[in-house]
Amino acid sequence: MYVKKVAVIGAGTMGADIAYTLALTNIPVVLRDVDDSALKRAQEHIQGLFAQRVAKGRLTAPDADQRFARIVFSGDPAALQDVSVAIEAVPEKMALKQKVFQELDRLLPPLAILATNTSALSVTEMARVTSRPERVAGMHFFYPAHMMKLVEIIAGSDTEPDVLKTLSRLSEEIRKIPVVVKECPGFVVNRVLTASMAEVMRFKAEYGYSAQEIDDVIVRHQIAPLGPFTLADALGLDIAWDVAQTLQAAYGDRFDPGPELPQLVAEGHLGVKTGQGFYTHNRS
Ligand SMILES: NC(=O)c1ccc[n+]([C@@H]2O[C@H](COP(=O)([O-])OP(=O)(O)OC[C@H]3O[C@@H](n4cnc5c(N)ncnc54)[C@H](O)[C@@H]3O)[C@@H](O)[C@H]2O)c1
C-alpha cells in the first residue's frame, strides 16, 4: 500500500520526534494533540532539530524549511481525511488509546492503517474496539525516535500481513530498521529494558546509593551511553511506571521497581517534562 500522508496523534516526547523523522524524509504529516501547549512545544522542538541539522551542514536552510512545512500542526479532523497511516502516541493507558482508535476509525479512510506506539499494551485489545482490527498493528519507536534505528512492528491477532509489510516499508523509508515481533506484554525490547530498570531501582533502594552515583559508574565503565536514572527521567517516569505495572501484572515481581518510582509519579515528578524526577532539570 502506498503511504501518502501520516497522522501522528499525541505531540509529546515520542509524537514530536516521530513527526520530525517522517517530515525529514519528505512525508506529509498531520500532528495532533488535545493540548495546544503540547503542540507549541512540539513545534519548537522540531524546529530545533531541523536547526541542528542545518548547523551541522547536513541540510540547507531552505531544504529544512521545506521539510518542516510538511508538518501540519492541527487538531482539525478534516486534516485526517486523506491519511494512509495514523500512529498514536498518547499516554500509555488502554482506555485512552481505545478511545483514540475509535475516533480514528470514524475519521480515516476504510483502508487506512491504525498503528500504536504503545510500549507494552495489547495491540489486539486496541484493534478490537475498531471496525477494522485487521488494519491495526503496533509500530513501536524507541526514545529518542529521531536517533534510534530500531522499530518493532507488532502483529496483533487480527493483523493482515499487508499491514505489517506497509509499516516495515514505511520504517525503511524513514531510515529505520523494522523487526516484526509477535504480540506479548512489552514485546521484546521493553521486556528486557524494564526488567533491568526495575532491578537497578530496587538496588538503589536496598543499598542507599544516589541516582547520580549509579549513573556515573554505569557511564564511566561504558556499560551504557546513559545511566538508567538519566534515561528514566528523559523517557518520562509516568510512562516507565505504566509499563512496569503492565509487565508486573503479566510476568510477576521481577518487574517491580520498588517504592521510589511510584512515589515520584504520585507527586507529579515525571522527569525532564516536569522539571523534576530522579534529578532536577532546567526546563528552558
Ligand atoms: N517516552 C518514551 O521513551 C517512549 C518510548 C517508546 C514508546 N512510548 C510510548 O509512546 C506513547 C506516548 O508516550 P510519550 O512519552 O510521548 O507521552 P507524553 O506524555 O510525552 O505525550 C503524550 C501526548 O499525548 C497527548 N494526548 C493525550 N490525550 C490525547 C488525545 N486524546 N488525542 C491527542 N493527543 C492526546 C498529550 O497531551 C501529550 O502531549 C506511550 O504509549 C508510551 O508508552 C514512549
Ligand as a Chemical Component Dictionary entry (heavy atoms), coordinates in Angstrom:
data_LIG
# 
_chem_comp.id                   LIG 
_chem_comp.type                 NON-POLYMER 
_chem_comp.pdbx_formal_charge   0 
_chem_comp.three_letter_code    LIG 
# 
loop_
_chem_comp_atom.comp_id 
_chem_comp_atom.atom_id 
_chem_comp_atom.alt_atom_id 
_chem_comp_atom.type_symbol 
_chem_comp_atom.charge 
_chem_comp_atom.model_Cartn_x 
_chem_comp_atom.model_Cartn_y 
_chem_comp_atom.model_Cartn_z 
_chem_comp_atom.pdbx_ordinal 
LIG N1  N1  N 0  8.687  8.123  26.332 1  
LIG C1  C1  C 0  9.296  7.104  25.755 2  
LIG O1  O1  O 0  10.501 6.938  25.861 3  
LIG C2  C2  C 0  8.532  6.127  24.915 4  
LIG C3  C3  C 0  9.251  5.255  24.074 5  
LIG C4  C4  C 0  8.537  4.388  23.239 6  
LIG C5  C5  C 0  7.151  4.364  23.295 7  
LIG N2  N2  N 1  6.482  5.207  24.136 8  
LIG C6  C6  C 0  5.028  5.172  24.140 9  
LIG O2  O2  O 0  4.559  6.268  23.356 10 
LIG C7  C7  C 0  3.319  6.739  23.893 11 
LIG C8  C8  C 0  3.453  8.207  24.211 12 
LIG O3  O3  O 0  4.483  8.393  25.162 13 
LIG P1  P1  P 0  5.153  9.831  25.393 14 
LIG O4  O4  O 0  6.313  9.598  26.263 15 
LIG O5  O5  O -1 5.321  10.533 24.090 16 
LIG O6  O6  O 0  3.987  10.541 26.237 17 
LIG P2  P2  P 0  3.842  12.101 26.580 18 
LIG O7  O7  O 0  3.119  12.159 27.861 19 
LIG O8  O8  O 0  5.149  12.795 26.456 20 
LIG O9  O9  O 0  2.907  12.661 25.395 21 
LIG C9  C9  C 0  1.583  12.244 25.199 22 
LIG C10 C10 C 0  0.840  13.343 24.448 23 
LIG O10 O10 O 0  -0.460 12.862 24.104 24 
LIG C11 C11 C 0  -1.379 13.939 24.238 25 
LIG N3  N3  N 0  -2.742 13.413 24.310 26 
LIG C12 C12 C 0  -3.398 12.935 25.407 27 
LIG N4  N4  N 0  -4.644 12.532 25.027 28 
LIG C13 C13 C 0  -4.762 12.779 23.690 29 
LIG C14 C14 C 0  -5.797 12.574 22.733 30 
LIG N5  N5  N 0  -6.975 12.042 23.078 31 
LIG N6  N6  N 0  -5.579 12.959 21.443 32 
LIG C15 C15 C 0  -4.398 13.522 21.077 33 
LIG N7  N7  N 0  -3.372 13.728 21.948 34 
LIG C16 C16 C 0  -3.557 13.344 23.228 35 
LIG C17 C17 C 0  -0.902 14.664 25.498 36 
LIG O11 O11 O 0  -1.411 15.980 25.539 37 
LIG C18 C18 C 0  0.621  14.600 25.322 38 
LIG O12 O12 O 0  1.103  15.739 24.627 39 
LIG C19 C19 C 0  3.016  5.846  25.108 40 
LIG O13 O13 O 0  2.194  4.794  24.720 41 
LIG C20 C20 C 0  4.396  5.338  25.502 42 
LIG O14 O14 O 0  4.340  4.119  26.198 43 
LIG C21 C21 C 0  7.142  6.098  24.934 44 
# 
loop_
_chem_comp_bond.comp_id 
_chem_comp_bond.atom_id_1 
_chem_comp_bond.atom_id_2 
_chem_comp_bond.value_order 
_chem_comp_bond.pdbx_ordinal 
LIG N1  C1  SING 1  
LIG C1  O1  DOUB 2  
LIG C1  C2  SING 3  
LIG C2  C3  SING 4  
LIG C2  C21 DOUB 5  
LIG C3  C4  DOUB 6  
LIG C4  C5  SING 7  
LIG C5  N2  DOUB 8  
LIG N2  C6  SING 9  
LIG N2  C21 SING 10 
LIG C6  O2  SING 11 
LIG C6  C20 SING 12 
LIG O2  C7  SING 13 
LIG C7  C8  SING 14 
LIG C7  C19 SING 15 
LIG C8  O3  SING 16 
LIG O3  P1  SING 17 
LIG P1  O4  DOUB 18 
LIG P1  O5  SING 19 
LIG P1  O6  SING 20 
LIG O6  P2  SING 21 
LIG P2  O7  DOUB 22 
LIG P2  O8  SING 23 
LIG P2  O9  SING 24 
LIG O9  C9  SING 25 
LIG C9  C10 SING 26 
LIG C10 O10 SING 27 
LIG C10 C18 SING 28 
LIG O10 C11 SING 29 
LIG C11 N3  SING 30 
LIG C11 C17 SING 31 
LIG N3  C12 SING 32 
LIG N3  C16 SING 33 
LIG C12 N4  DOUB 34 
LIG N4  C13 SING 35 
LIG C13 C14 SING 36 
LIG C13 C16 DOUB 37 
LIG C14 N5  SING 38 
LIG C14 N6  DOUB 39 
LIG N6  C15 SING 40 
LIG C15 N7  DOUB 41 
LIG N7  C16 SING 42 
LIG C17 O11 SING 43 
LIG C17 C18 SING 44 
LIG C18 O12 SING 45 
LIG C19 O13 SING 46 
LIG C19 C20 SING 47 
LIG C20 O14 SING 48 
# 
